[in-house]
Amino acid sequence: MKAIILNGTTKENGEMTKIHDLMLEELKKLNWDTTSIDLEDIDIAYCMGCFGCWVQTPGECIIKDFEADIVKNLVQSDLIIYFTPITFGGYSSILKKALDRQISRVLPYFTKVDGEVHHEQRYEKCQPLIAIGFLDSPDVEKEEVFKTLIYRNSINAASPYHQAIIYEKGQDPLKFSNSFNKSLMKVEVI
């Protein structure tokens, strides 16, 4: 099984680097073939909102940069993991920029999901989503916004499973590993 991690952190945060390494260890223990993409090291253009990926080159962004490789990896994966500091309840700017460019993964047509209008999926395979958000200190409001964001993004991506895991600075890494492992076990059942 293939997993992809979109790493929206920076190397200057040593604690998040350790948590990233723990994730890789847990994935390896469960025989996941994992690709981790450090978005900090990649020059990705901002989405122009031109809808070229729907009209001109269906399924492919008209901007030719590393984002095409990211989308290809996402489509071929069995699990998507977002790893990010929580910024105002949302993603880091580098992760958000990469996610904005993934509109090509859906079609310009609409469907109803539980009474709400969403885009139809371009690809038959829909991946589970696990998001790990890092907080410097406890903040219930940011946690709730982040969890809601992950839930709403999982609906848009038709994810069969989603989980938002919050890691607070100084937290026991074993507690994180256990929580992450439980999520991985649920993914394997799907």
C-alpha positions in Angstrom: 0.0 0.0 0.0 1.2 3.5 -0.8 1.1 6.5 1.4 2.0 10.1 0.6 2.9 12.7 3.2 2.6 16.4 2.2 4.9 17.9 4.7 3.9 21.6 5.3 6.4 22.2 8.1 9.8 23.9 8.1 13.1 22.3 9.1 13.6 24.9 11.8 11.0 23.2 13.9 13.0 20.3 15.3 10.1 18.8 17.3 8.0 18.5 14.2 10.9 16.8 12.4 11.0 14.2 15.2 7.2 13.7 14.9 7.6 13.3 11.1 10.3 10.6 11.7 7.9 8.8 14.1 5.2 8.8 11.4 7.6 7.3 9.0 8.6 4.6 11.5 4.9 3.7 12.2 4.2 3.5 8.5 7.2 1.3 7.9 6.2 -1.1 10.7 2.9 -1.6 8.9 4.6 -2.1 5.5 3.4 1.2 3.9 5.5 2.3 0.9 5.7 6.0 1.9 6.7 9.1 -0.1 7.2 12.2 2.0 7.3 15.5 0.1 8.9 18.4 1.9 7.0 21.3 0.4 9.5 23.8 1.9 12.1 22.6 -0.5 9.9 22.8 -3.6 9.1 25.8 -5.7 5.4 25.5 -6.5 3.5 28.3 -8.2 0.2 29.7 -6.8 -3.0 28.6 -8.4 -4.2 31.3 -10.8 -7.8 30.3 -10.6 -7.9 30.0 -14.4 -9.7 26.6 -14.5 -7.3 25.5 -17.3 -7.1 22.1 -15.5 -10.8 21.7 -16.2 -11.1 23.4 -19.6 -7.8 23.5 -21.5 -5.9 20.4 -20.2 -8.5 18.3 -18.2 -6.9 16.8 -15.1 -3.6 18.7 -15.5 -2.7 22.1 -14.3 -1.5 24.4 -17.1 1.4 25.5 -14.8 4.3 23.1 -15.4 6.1 22.6 -12.1 6.5 19.9 -9.4 2.8 20.1 -8.5 2.1 17.7 -11.4 4.3 15.1 -9.7 2.5 15.7 -6.4 -1.0 15.2 -7.9 0.2 12.1 -9.7 1.5 10.6 -6.4 -1.8 11.5 -4.7 -3.9 9.9 -7.3 -1.8 6.7 -7.1 -1.7 6.5 -3.3 -3.8 4.6 -0.9 -3.5 7.1 1.9 -2.9 10.8 2.0 -1.3 12.5 5.1 -1.1 16.2 5.6 1.5 17.3 8.1 1.3 21.0 9.1 1.6 23.5 11.9 -1.9 24.8 12.6 -2.1 28.4 11.4 -5.3 30.3 12.5 -7.0 26.8 12.5 -5.8 26.0 9.0 -2.9 24.7 7.1 0.6 26.3 6.8 0.9 28.6 3.8 3.2 26.1 1.9 0.7 23.3 2.4 -2.3 25.5 1.4 -0.5 26.6 -1.8 0.0 22.9 -2.8 -3.6 22.0 -1.9 -5.0 24.9 -3.9 -3.4 23.5 -7.0 -5.1 20.1 -6.7 -8.5 21.3 -8.0 -7.6 19.2 -11.1 -8.5 16.1 -9.0 -12.2 16.9 -9.3 -14.5 17.6 -12.2 -16.2 20.9 -13.0 -19.6 19.1 -12.6 -21.6 19.0 -9.4 -23.3 16.3 -7.4 -25.1 16.3 -4.1 -23.6 14.7 -1.0 -25.9 14.6 2.0 -27.9 17.5 0.7 -24.8 19.7 -0.1 -23.4 20.5 -3.5 -19.9 19.3 -4.2 -17.7 18.6 -7.3 -17.8 15.1 -8.8 -14.6 13.1 -8.5 -12.4 12.8 -11.5 -10.9 9.5 -10.4 -12.6 6.4 -9.2 -10.2 5.8 -6.3 -10.7 8.0 -3.3 -8.1 8.0 -0.6 -8.4 8.1 3.2 -7.1 11.4 4.7 -5.1 11.7 7.9 -4.0 15.2 9.0 -1.5 15.9 11.7 -1.7 19.5 13.0 0.9 20.9 15.3 0.1 23.5 18.0 2.7 25.4 20.1 0.2 25.5 23.0 -3.3 24.2 23.7 -6.0 26.1 21.8 -9.4 24.6 21.7 -10.7 27.0 19.1 -7.9 26.3 16.6 -8.3 22.6 17.2 -12.0 22.7 16.4 -11.4 24.8 13.3 -8.7 22.4 12.1 -10.8 19.3 12.7 -13.7 20.9 10.9 -11.4 21.8 8.0 -10.2 18.2 7.7 -13.8 16.9 7.8 -14.9 19.4 5.1 -11.9 18.6 2.9 -12.6 14.9 3.3 -16.1 15.4 2.0 -14.8 17.3 -1.0 -12.3 14.5 -1.8 -14.9 11.7 -1.1 -12.4 10.2 1.4 -13.7 7.0 2.8 -12.0 7.8 6.2 -10.6 10.9 7.7 -8.8 11.8 11.0 -7.4 14.9 12.4 -4.7 14.4 15.0 -3.5 17.3 17.1 0.1 17.3 18.4 0.9 19.9 21.0 4.4 21.1 21.6 6.0 19.0 24.3 3.5 16.2 24.1 4.6 12.7 24.8 5.7 11.3 21.5 4.4 7.8 22.5 0.9 9.3 22.9 1.2 10.7 19.3 2.5 7.3 18.0 -0.4 5.4 19.5 -2.9 7.8 18.1 -1.3 7.8 14.7 -1.1 4.0 14.7 -4.8 3.6 15.6 -5.7 5.8 12.6 -3.5 3.7 10.4 -5.2 0.5 11.6 -8.6 2.0 10.7 -7.3 2.8 7.2 -6.1 -0.7 6.7 -9.6 -2.0 7.4 -11.1 0.0 4.6 
